[in-house]
Amino acid sequence: MAMLKPRMNTPDLELDTLEGGKWRLSDQSPENFTMI
């Protein structure tokens, strides 16, 4: 696995939410970073 660095594209990550929806890392646009 390659080390992730700031502003690099991330691997696809999609999770089911407790509300029945989907959460996708690629849909996030944080000011600094997304911590998961």
PEMOBEL-V941933 format. One record per residue. N is the residue number from 1. PHI is phi in radians with two decimals (NA if undefined). Layout:
((N | PHI) (N | PHI))
//
This chain:
((1 | NA) (2 | -1.36) (3 | -1.30) (4 | -1.48) (5 | -2.21) (6 | -0.92) (7 | 1.19) (8 | -1.50) (9 | -1.14) (10 | -1.79) (11 | -1.12) (12 | -1.07) (13 | -2.51) (14 | -2.34) (15 | -2.19) (16 | -1.39) (17 | -1.62) (18 | -1.14) (19 | -1.45) (20 | 1.63) (21 | -1.64) (22 | -2.09) (23 | -2.05) (24 | -2.09) (25 | -1.04) (26 | -1.18) (27 | -1.47) (28 | -1.40) (29 | -2.42) (30 | -1.28) (31 | -1.19) (32 | -2.05) (33 | -2.88) (34 | -1.96) (35 | -1.74) (36 | -2.19))
//
